[in-house]
Amino acid sequence: MKLPYLINLTLNGSWAIEPNFSVELFNAYLPYFQPVTSFVELEQAPEPIENMPYAISPNGMRISSPILGEVPEGRRGLFAAASTQQPEKSIYDDARPGSVAIVPLRGAMTKHAQLCGPMGTLAVGNRLLEADRHKNIAGTIVFVESGGGQLESMPPVFNAMNACGKPVVAFYEDFSASAALISTSGADLVVAANPMVRIGSMGVMGQFQNSEKALESRGWTIYTYKSTYSYNKNKNVMEAMQGDGEALTRQVLDPFAKYFLKMVADNRAGKLRDDYAAFIKMVDEGSADKINADNVFSAEMFFAKDCLTGNNGNGLIDRIGSLEQTVAWVKEMAAKQVKINI
């Protein structure tokens, strides 16, 4: 039996995720593992209403409704935004001109929408673009409350943010780590809800489960064969499954980490306290033990109060303020046509 996508990713995928959040992720889906291994079919749950995008009109009133599309009523919010076709009607049609759209990025990040889990980032990216292109929307807030997730989940978010022509602000509520932080680092303004919001863990990790012994105890034996001409087929993964992750780290995890850390360095150019090139050079020379423990690139977690730009803050965020203040800042930026990431 093939494991459902999210469970398979949890056990055998590469992630940009805060370690404590990864434990929470596993525990959150643990109740589903037993039914799956018992060949019990899982039902698809409709998307939580709190994951729906909404707009705040100039007078501060919240307007919320699912995005309409050619899908079942209870699942419109989950699938319509991910469609390549433009929906006939948009949630933002009911918003007043000059409204600020809020698009949530919550929970474990995966590229595709999950049957028993979070909304996929493809849908998040499409919602961002829909808001940006709507005549009633002055700017967008990406409401982030995530510890990160799948490596492949990041491009739909940062590509959509870069394609937006109106101001886009990242608002961090409670925590924003790893993939969530990396993918939103290119926002025109990055705001934390309060001084104790947890931010950081910009890093890449791989997790693999070897179930051979468990299967052998049940009388199962698995044989793997490769073509003579495919001697490198899944070699680094197979080695990692046997406890040797050196090749996987060097060939996959390290290139991903350097690529995404460089992206943050570029997105926050002139704002970060620490230098990306100097960090990479010291690690490559084997001098990681000489790097300050609070280096912004070292995958450490920080409080928002230590992440402000300037005054020896590490520069991961620009301001600390409430959602209401952030809405006002978006409107100010829109009025002045302030746009940084185009």
GUVO-879237 format. One record per residue: y, x, z of N, C-alpha, C in turn. Coordinates in steps of 0.02 Angstrom, whole numbers, padded with zeros to 5 digits, always signed. Example, Ala and Ser with C-alpha at 12.3 -4.5 7.8 and 13.67 -1.06 7.14 Angstrom:
% GUVO-879237
-00284+00660+00390-00225+00615+00390-00165+00660+00390 -00112+00642+00354-00053+00684+00357+00002+00645+00394 
% end
This chain:
% GUVO-879237
-00060+00042+00000+00000+00000+00000+00063+00044+00000 +00110+00028-00043+00171+00066-00046+00220+00041+00007 +00246+00087+00047+00291+00068+00101+00356+00041+00072 +00387-00010+00104+00453-00033+00083+00502+00025+00082 +00551+00020+00038+00597+00074+00021+00629+00106+00083 +00658+00067+00127+00694+00096+00184+00647+00131+00232 +00589+00102+00244+00541+00133+00289+00516+00199+00259 +00503+00199+00195+00482+00260+00162+00536+00314+00166 +00600+00294+00157+00655+00341+00163+00660+00368+00234 +00651+00325+00283+00657+00345+00353+00606+00399+00370 +00545+00391+00344+00492+00438+00361+00491+00500+00318 +00514+00494+00255+00503+00549+00207+00565+00567+00166 +00624+00551+00188+00683+00563+00148+00728+00617+00174 +00779+00635+00132+00830+00683+00151+00893+00644+00167 +00924+00660+00224+00979+00619+00250+01038+00662+00270 +01097+00632+00265+01157+00660+00296+01173+00611+00352 +01148+00627+00412+01150+00577+00465+01156+00611+00533 +01191+00580+00578+01199+00607+00645+01133+00600+00682 +01108+00654+00715+01041+00653+00744+01027+00594+00791 +01073+00579+00836+01062+00523+00882+01057+00457+00844 +01097+00451+00791+01095+00390+00751+01029+00384+00714 +00999+00441+00694+00935+00439+00659+00880+00411+00705 +00884+00428+00770+00836+00401+00818+00846+00326+00824 +00909+00305+00827+00924+00234+00831+00900+00198+00769 +00908+00231+00711+00884+00201+00649+00809+00190+00651 +00772+00241+00673+00699+00235+00676+00679+00179+00724 +00710+00178+00782+00694+00127+00832+00711+00057+00808 +00766+00053+00769+00787-00013+00744+00736-00044+00698 +00701-00001+00659+00653-00026+00611+00581-00019+00633 +00571+00009+00693+00504+00018+00719+00465-00048+00724 +00498-00104+00745+00460-00167+00749+00431-00189+00683 +00460-00165+00627+00435-00186+00562+00376-00143+00538 +00368-00084+00569+00317-00038+00545+00247-00067+00555 +00234-00097+00613+00167-00124+00626+00149-00180+00579 +00193-00229+00567+00175-00280+00518+00162-00251+00449 +00199-00200+00430+00189-00170+00364+00120-00138+00359 +00102-00100+00410+00037-00067+00408-00020-00116+00416 -00004-00177+00437-00055-00229+00444-00057-00274+00383 -00019-00253+00330-00018-00290+00266+00011-00360+00274 +00062-00366+00317+00097-00430+00325+00161-00426+00284 +00172-00472+00240+00231-00471+00197+00294-00488+00237 +00346-00449+00228+00409-00460+00262+00453-00506+00220 +00488-00551+00253+00534-00596+00219+00603-00564+00213 +00638-00580+00160+00705-00554+00151+00755-00597+00190 +00796-00564+00230+00846-00599+00268+00912-00599+00231 +00951-00653+00235+01016-00653+00202+01063-00603+00235 +01112-00582+00199+01159-00533+00226+01199-00562+00283 +01207-00525+00339+01248-00550+00394+01319-00565+00371 +01347-00619+00396+01414-00639+00374+01466-00586+00391 +01453-00546+00443+01502-00495+00462+01507-00439+00410 +01456-00434+00365+01459-00384+00313+01497-00407+00251 +01519-00470+00251+01557-00495+00194+01626-00464+00194 +01652-00449+00134+01721-00424+00130+01769-00481+00144 +01828-00465+00166+01878-00517+00175+01947-00487+00165 +01996-00529+00161+02064-00506+00150+02110-00532+00205 +02158-00491+00224+02209-00511+00271+02273-00523+00232 +02297-00584+00233+02356-00602+00194+02419-00575+00228 +02477-00578+00194+02538-00552+00224+02556-00581+00292 +02535-00644+00304+02550-00674+00369+02498-00659+00422 +02448-00616+00405+02398-00595+00453+02337-00639+00458 +02334-00693+00420+02277-00739+00424+02217-00709+00387 +02159-00714+00417+02098-00689+00386+02068-00743+00342 +02050-00723+00280+02018-00769+00234+01950-00739+00218 +01896-00776+00227+01830-00748+00217+01785-00798+00183 +01748-00774+00132+01697-00815+00099+01654-00769+00058 +01591-00789+00041+01549-00747+00001+01577-00738-00069 +01559-00682-00101+01574-00673-00171+01527-00717-00211 +01554-00755-00258+01513-00801-00297+01481-00766-00355 +01422-00788-00374+01387-00759-00431+01325-00800-00446 +01289-00783-00498+01230-00820-00518+01169-00799-00478 +01171-00811-00413+01117-00795-00367+01111-00851-00317 +01055-00856-00281+01048-00909-00231+01105-00910-00181 +01123-00969-00158+01180-00978-00113+01178-00932-00053 +01120-00926-00019+01115-00888+00042+01117-00813+00032 +01112-00790-00032+01109-00718-00044+01164-00694-00090 +01214-00733-00100+01266-00715-00148+01302-00651-00128 +01318-00645-00064+01354-00586-00042+01315-00522-00052 +01247-00528-00050+01205-00469-00054+01199-00442-00124 +01195-00487-00174+01179-00466-00242+01236-00470-00292 +01282-00517-00283+01332-00528-00334+01376-00467-00345 +01395-00434-00291+01441-00376-00298+01407-00317-00331 +01340-00315-00327+01304-00260-00358+01290-00272-00431 +01306-00331-00455+01294-00347-00525+01342-00309-00569 +01320-00294-00630+01364-00261-00678+01412-00310-00710 +01400-00375-00702+01443-00425-00730+01498-00444-00681 +01557-00455-00708+01613-00476-00666+01601-00548-00643 +01603-00563-00578+01593-00632-00555+01648-00678-00581 +01629-00741-00596+01677-00788-00622+01732-00801-00571 +01715-00799-00508+01764-00811-00455+01759-00756-00404 +01815-00735-00377+01816-00682-00328+01839-00710-00261 +01816-00679-00207+01839-00697-00141+01914-00689-00135 +01942-00643-00172+02013-00628-00167+02057-00677-00205 +02026-00723-00241+02066-00775-00274+02103-00818-00224 +02075-00824-00164+02105-00866-00112+02155-00829-00068 +02160-00764-00079+02207-00723-00039+02278-00730-00068 +02327-00724-00024+02396-00726-00047+02415-00658-00078 +02460-00659-00127+02482-00595-00156+02509-00548-00101 +02489-00485-00106+02510-00436-00056+02462-00429+00002 +02403-00460-00004+02353-00456+00050+02319-00387+00051 +02289-00372+00108+02251-00310+00116+02177-00327+00122 +02137-00300+00078+02065-00313+00080+02031-00267+00130 +01980-00293+00163+01939-00253+00209+01867-00256+00187 +01839-00197+00171+01770-00192+00148+01730-00153+00200 +01680-00183+00231+01642-00149+00284+01591-00099+00258 +01584-00044+00294+01531+00005+00282+01498+00016+00350 +01444-00022+00362+01413-00023+00428+01339-00005+00424 +01314+00021+00479+01243+00034+00485+01220+00094+00445 +01153+00101+00439+01124+00157+00402+01139+00149+00328 +01165+00202+00297+01186+00198+00227+01127+00212+00180 +01115+00165+00135+01067+00174+00081+01102+00154+00017 +01080+00181-00038+01112+00166-00102+01102+00094-00122 +01041+00069-00113+01024+00001-00133+01019-00045-00073 +01033-00109-00083+01027-00158-00030+00955-00163-00007 +00944-00169+00059+00877-00169+00087+00854-00240+00106 +00789-00250+00099+00762-00316+00116+00770-00332+00190 +00763-00281+00233+00768-00292+00305+00817-00242+00335 +00871-00230+00301+00918-00181+00326+00988-00190+00299 +01024-00135+00292+01095-00139+00276+01110-00154+00204 +01173-00172+00191+01197-00181+00124+01201-00113+00090 +01181-00108+00027+01183-00045-00008+01253-00024-00026 +01262+00042-00035+01329+00067-00051+01350+00052-00122 +01302+00036-00166+01321+00013-00233+01364-00050-00227 +01343-00095-00183+01381-00156-00172+01448-00141-00139 +01448-00093-00092+01511-00074-00059+01560-00047-00111 +01536-00003-00154+01579+00025-00206+01606-00027-00253 +01563-00075-00273+01586-00128-00318+01638-00173-00285 +01630-00184-00220+01678-00225-00184+01746-00190-00179 +01743-00124-00170+01805-00086-00169+01842-00093-00235 +01806-00086-00290+01837-00090-00356+01862-00160-00370 +01824-00210-00348+01846-00279-00359+01912-00292-00323 +01917-00268-00261+01979-00278-00223+02036-00240-00256 +02023-00179-00277+02076-00138-00306+02105-00168-00370 +02063-00202-00408+02084-00229-00473+02110-00300-00469 +02109-00329-00409+02131-00398-00403+02206-00401-00392 +02238-00446-00427+02311-00452-00424+02338-00471-00356 +02297-00502-00313+02321-00524-00247+02316-00469-00194 +02283-00414-00210+02270-00362-00160+02317-00303-00169 +02352-00285-00114+02399-00229-00114+02364-00162-00099 +02311-00165-00062+02274-00104-00043+02212-00124-00005 +02169-00075+00009+02104-00089+00040+02091-00045+00100 +02059-00073+00151+02035-00036+00209+01959-00036+00207 +01930+00024+00209+01857+00030+00216+01843+00034+00291 +01812-00018+00318+01800-00023+00390+01733+00011+00404 +01736+00071+00432+01676+00113+00440+01650+00110+00512 +01587+00097+00517+01551+00098+00581+01479+00119+00566 +01470+00184+00552+01406+00208+00528+01395+00281+00548 +01332+00297+00562+01314+00366+00578+01289+00404+00518 +01294+00374+00458+01273+00407+00397+01210+00378+00368 +01177+00417+00326+01117+00391+00294+01093+00434+00237 +01066+00401+00186+01034+00433+00129+01085+00474+00089 +01066+00533+00066+01111+00575+00027+01136+00537-00035 +01092+00501-00067+01110+00466-00129+01156+00407-00117 +01168+00390-00054+01211+00333-00040+01285+00350-00044 +01301+00414-00046+01372+00434-00043+01411+00425-00109 +01383+00446-00167+01423+00442-00228+01452+00373-00244 +01417+00317-00234+01448+00253-00250+01512+00239-00210 +01516+00266-00149+01575+00255-00108+01632+00300-00129 +01620+00366-00132+01677+00410-00147+01698+00404-00220 +01652+00387-00265+01673+00376-00335+01717+00315-00342 +01699+00262-00306+01740+00201-00307+01809+00214-00277 +01811+00250-00221+01875+00265-00189+01920+00306-00235 +01890+00354-00270+01929+00396-00316+01954+00357-00376 +01918+00303-00394+01937+00264-00452+01989+00211-00436 +02003+00200-00372+02051+00149-00352+02122+00172-00368 +02162+00126-00395+02231+00142-00410+02280+00122-00356 +02256+00083-00308+02298+00061-00252+02277+00099-00189 +02319+00100-00137+02301+00136-00076+02235+00115-00046 +02195+00164-00025+02132+00151+00009+02133+00190+00075 +02122+00154+00130+02122+00184+00197+02053+00178+00228 +02029+00233+00258+01966+00231+00296+01982+00219+00369 +01953+00168+00398+01964+00150+00468+01898+00159+00506 +01897+00206+00554+01837+00222+00591+01835+00184+00657 +01786+00140+00664+01777+00100+00724+01716+00125+00762 +01724+00149+00822+01670+00173+00866+01642+00241+00843 +01618+00247+00781+01593+00311+00758+01590+00313+00682 +01599+00373+00655+01592+00386+00584+01563+00456+00577 +01502+00460+00554+01468+00526+00554+01434+00539+00488 +01427+00603+00473+01388+00628+00418+01406+00593+00352 +01358+00559+00320+01370+00529+00255+01429+00480+00256 +01437+00444+00311+01493+00396+00316+01560+00433+00316 +01563+00488+00352+01624+00528+00355+01637+00564+00289 +01585+00595+00262+01593+00633+00200+01616+00588+00143 +01584+00530+00135+01599+00487+00078+01667+00454+00082 +01697+00450+00141+01763+00418+00148+01818+00469+00162 +01802+00534+00159+01852+00584+00175+01908+00588+00123 +01897+00559+00065+01948+00560+00013+01996+00502+00016 +01994+00463+00069+02041+00406+00076+02113+00432+00079 +02159+00390+00059+02230+00410+00061+02254+00419+00133 +02222+00384+00179+02239+00390+00251+02175+00378+00289 +02161+00419+00340+02101+00411+00381+02124+00396+00453 +02102+00340+00480+02125+00316+00545+02065+00303+00591 +02070+00324+00653+02020+00308+00704+02047+00253+00749 +02004+00208+00771+02025+00150+00810+02052+00169+00879 +02025+00222+00908+02048+00243+00974+02030+00317+00984 +02057+00349+01036+02046+00421+01045+01974+00442+01056 +01931+00394+01077+01862+00412+01093+01812+00393+01039 +01836+00376+00980+01791+00365+00924+01754+00430+00909 +01689+00425+00896+01649+00485+00883+01649+00500+00808 +01665+00562+00790+01674+00581+00720+01642+00649+00709 +01609+00658+00652+01583+00724+00635+01513+00724+00608 +01473+00773+00630+01404+00783+00609+01398+00788+00533 +01444+00826+00502+01442+00834+00430+01386+00883+00412 +01327+00857+00400+01271+00901+00386+01215+00864+00350 +01165+00902+00330+01109+00874+00292+01044+00893+00326 +00998+00846+00330+00934+00859+00361+00878+00824+00322 +00818+00849+00328+00760+00818+00297+00709+00801+00349 +00675+00745+00339+00624+00723+00387+00563+00700+00349 +00505+00729+00366+00444+00713+00332+00389+00698+00383 +00348+00650+00366+00292+00633+00410+00226+00649+00376 +00185+00688+00408+00119+00704+00383+00069+00659+00420 +00039+00613+00383-00007+00564+00414-00080+00580+00400 -00094+00641+00377-00162+00658+00358-00212+00651+00415 -00194+00678+00474-00240+00675+00531-00251+00603+00554 -00197+00564+00553-00204+00494+00574-00250+00457+00526 -00244+00471+00461-00286+00438+00412-00358+00463+00417 -00366+00527+00429-00434+00555+00436-00470+00523+00495 -00433+00509+00549-00464+00477+00607-00489+00407+00591 -00461+00378+00537-00483+00311+00516-00533+00315+00459 -00553+00376+00442-00604+00384+00390-00575+00393+00320 -00511+00404+00315-00479+00413+00250-00472+00487+00235 -00483+00506+00172-00471+00574+00149-00429+00570+00085 -00374+00609+00083-00329+00608+00025-00334+00675-00012 -00343+00671-00078-00346+00730-00120-00287+00728-00169 -00254+00784-00177-00198+00789-00223-00214+00841-00277 -00205+00822-00340-00219+00868-00395-00157+00873-00440 -00144+00933-00465-00088+00945-00510-00113+00972-00577 -00076+00957-00629-00091+00986-00693-00083+01062-00689 -00122+01097-00729-00116+01170-00731-00045+01191-00750 -00011+01149-00789+00056+01164-00812+00110+01137-00765 +00090+01107-00711+00137+01077-00664+00130+01108-00594 +00123+01174-00594+00108+01209-00530+00166+01205-00480 +00227+01190-00504+00283+01182-00457+00297+01110-00439 +00256+01065-00463+00266+00993-00451+00266+00979-00376 +00324+00957-00349+00331+00938-00278+00310+00994-00231 +00315+01056-00253+00291+01112-00213+00328+01117-00146 +00395+01114-00148+00433+01121-00086+00421+01063-00038 +00411+01004-00066+00397+00946-00023+00328+00951+00009 +00279+00972-00032+00211+00979-00006+00209+01032+00050 +00247+01086+00041+00249+01137+00093+00282+01110+00156 +00335+01071+00147+00369+01041+00204+00323+00994+00242 +00281+00958+00205+00234+00912+00237+00183+00950+00279 +00173+01014+00264+00126+01055+00302+00162+01096+00356 +00227+01083+00366+00263+01117+00419+00304+01177+00397 +00304+01192+00331+00343+01248+00306+00400+01221+00264 +00459+01217+00294+00516+01187+00259+00565+01238+00231 +00545+01302+00228+00591+01354+00205+00615+01342+00133 +00568+01329+00087+00587+01319+00017+00628+01256+00009 +00609+01203+00042+00647+01140+00038+00718+01150+00064 +00725+01186+00119+00791+01199+00147+00834+01238+00098 +00805+01290+00069+00842+01334+00024+00858+01301-00043 +00810+01263-00070+00818+01237-00138+00851+01168-00140 +00847+01130-00085+00873+01062-00086+00927+01050-00033 +00910+01061+00030+00956+01043+00083+01019+01086+00083 +01012+01151+00075+01070+01195+00075+01119+01180+00018 +01095+01173-00044+01142+01155-00098+01178+01090-00086 +01142+01039-00061+01174+00976-00046+01228+00985+00007 +01211+01022+00060+01258+01031+00116+01322+01066+00091 +01314+01120+00053+01372+01157+00028+01414+01114-00018 +01382+01074-00059+01419+01031-00106+01461+00980-00068 +01431+00947-00019+01467+00894+00017+01520+00922+00065 +01506+00979+00096+01556+01010+00139+01616+01033+00098 +01603+01059+00038+01658+01078-00006+01699+01017-00026 +01665+00960-00035+01700+00899-00052+01749+00879+00003 +01726+00883+00065+01771+00866+00121+01829+00915+00124 +01814+00979+00114+01866+01030+00115+01919+01016+00062 +01897+00995+00003+01944+00979-00051+01982+00914-00036 +01946+00864-00010+01978+00799+00005+02031+00806+00059 +02018+00851+00107+02064+00859+00164+02102+00925+00158 +02114+00946+00097+02148+01010+00084+02215+01013+00120 +02226+01068+00155+02288+01078+00191+02290+01044+00258 +02238+01007+00276+02236+00970+00339+02184+00998+00388 +02131+01026+00362+02077+01051+00406+02098+01116+00439 +02081+01122+00502+02096+01183+00540+02054+01242+00518 +01990+01229+00501+01944+01282+00484+01937+01290+00408 +01920+01351+00387+01916+01367+00317+01844+01363+00292 +01833+01326+00238+01766+01316+00211+01735+01381+00186 +01772+01419+00146+01745+01481+00118+01725+01531+00172 +01767+01537+00223+01751+01583+00277+01689+01561+00315 +01681+01496+00325+01622+01469+00359+01559+01485+00320 +01559+01470+00255+01500+01482+00213+01483+01557+00212 +01532+01599+00207+01522+01672+00205+01487+01697+00268 +01510+01673+00326+01481+01695+00389+01410+01671+00397 +01396+01609+00377+01328+01584+00381+01282+01623+00334 +01305+01634+00272+01264+01671+00224+01250+01742+00247 +01296+01771+00285+01287+01839+00311+01246+01841+00374 +01223+01783+00398+01184+01780+00459+01224+01785+00522 +01289+01769+00517+01334+01774+00576+01354+01706+00603 +01310+01656+00595+01327+01590+00620+01341+01589+00694 +01309+01636+00731+01319+01637+00804+01389+01660+00823 +01427+01688+00775+01495+01711+00789+01547+01658+00770 +01525+01603+00741+01571+01549+00723+01586+01507+00784 +01647+01485+00792+01666+01442+00848+01622+01380+00850 +01600+01361+00909+01555+01304+00916+01585+01240+00890 +01652+01235+00891+01685+01174+00869+01710+01178+00798 +01681+01224+00757+01700+01228+00687+01686+01161+00654 +01732+01136+00615+01727+01070+00586+01668+01064+00538 +01646+01120+00509+01592+01118+00459+01522+01127+00490 +01519+01137+00556+01456+01156+00588+01411+01097+00606 +01429+01036+00584+01390+00976+00597+01394+00954+00670 +01446+00974+00706+01457+00952+00774+01491+00884+00773 +01483+00847+00829+01518+00783+00837+01579+00794+00881 +01633+00757+00866+01696+00764+00902+01723+00696+00922 +01770+00696+00969+01808+00636+00984+01869+00634+00938 +01891+00574+00923+01948+00566+00877+02009+00604+00901 +02019+00607+00966+02078+00640+00993+02079+00715+00975 +02022+00742+00958+02017+00813+00939+02015+00822+00863 +02021+00766+00827+02014+00768+00754+02080+00757+00717 +02134+00748+00752+02199+00737+00719+02222+00799+00683 +02259+00788+00630+02287+00844+00592+02345+00875+00631 +02344+00941+00637+02397+00976+00673+02383+00981+00747 +02424+01021+00784+02416+01030+00856+02346+01052+00876 +02316+01095+00834+02249+01123+00845+02193+01071+00839 +02209+01011+00813+02156+00963+00797+02120+00988+00735 +02058+00966+00724+02020+00994+00668+02039+00963+00600 +02078+00909+00600+02104+00883+00537+02061+00833+00501 +02010+00806+00534+01966+00758+00500+01999+00689+00493 +02048+00674+00534+02083+00610+00529+02158+00621+00529 +02195+00569+00508+02267+00573+00505+02302+00539+00563 +02274+00483+00586+02307+00445+00638+02256+00409+00683 +02279+00386+00740+02241+00343+00784+02281+00279+00792 +02249+00223+00780+02285+00159+00786+02238+00100+00778 +02263+00041+00792+02223-00020+00788+02216-00042+00716 +02172-00090+00706+02163-00118+00639+02228-00151+00615 +02262-00185+00660+02325-00217+00642+02377-00165+00619 +02380-00109+00655+02426-00056+00634+02406-00027+00566 +02341-00021+00556+02316+00006+00493+02334-00039+00434 +02329-00105+00445+02348-00153+00393+02422-00142+00375 +02463-00133+00426+02535-00122+00414+02546-00057+00376 +02508-00005+00392+02515+00059+00357+02496+00052+00283 +02443+00013+00269+02423+00002+00200+02480-00033+00161 +02511-00082+00193+02565-00118+00159+02625-00073+00147 +02639-00028+00194+02693+00019+00185+02678+00066+00126 +02617+00090+00123+02597+00134+00069+02601+00099+00002 +02579+00036+00001+02581-00003-00061+02652-00014-00084 +02697-00028-00037+02768-00040-00054+02800+00023-00083 +02778+00081-00058+02807+00144-00081+02765+00175-00138 +02712+00138-00157+02666+00162-00210+02638+00231-00193 +02620+00239-00129+02590+00302-00107+02516+00303-00125 +02498+00348-00168+02428+00355-00189+02413+00428-00196 +02363+00452-00159+02349+00523-00157+02290+00543-00200 +02237+00504-00199+02174+00527-00228+02164+00507-00301 +02216+00508-00342+02207+00497-00414+02236+00557-00451 
% end
